[in-house]
Amino acid sequence: MAIKKKRRVGIVIDMTPMVDIVILLLIFYMTTTSFKPPEAKAVTLPQSHSMIELPDKDIINITVTKEDSIFVDFIQKENIVVDGKEVYQTVRKVAEADIYNVSSKINMARKYNLRALIVIKADKDASFGVMDKIMKSMAENSLTRFLIITDNEKEGDEKEGS
């Protein structure tokens, strides 16, 4: 008795719906992702061993460049009218300051967000006197909680043979 083999039925999978879903997901994630906002001025940070994660929001950045320019940047919520309705919009503000009015600029930024963490990013070539005056000015205005940001040292930066 001869055994008859069943014929295999060819299966064809249409890939078009899967490609459509992948493209829609890609567009969704690209439009909803919030990237790191650009800095007021680019600075070269000094290196350190400590590593603390900063929150993504509620930050007041104080940037000190190597030319000793000081910038205070923060997020402010503003009311705007769109189609007859008031809408809250977050706007990034950057204020240039000097050593005499930096604490007043920080207090102006804290007016919009009292919980904001004060973060100082100083260039490694910035003069010590400017940083000292900024910290004294902040202490005089009861701004005693802040972080100084540094770059994390990499393992390859250490001397070989140690």
Secondary structure by P-SEA (a helix, b strand, c coil): cbbbbcbbbbbbbbaaaaaaaaaaaaaaaaaacccccccccccccccccbbbbbbccbbbbbbbccccbbbbbbbbbbbbbcccbbbbbbbbbbbbbccccaaaaaaaaaaacccbbbbbbbcccccaaaaaaaaaaaaaacccbbbbbbbbbccccccccc
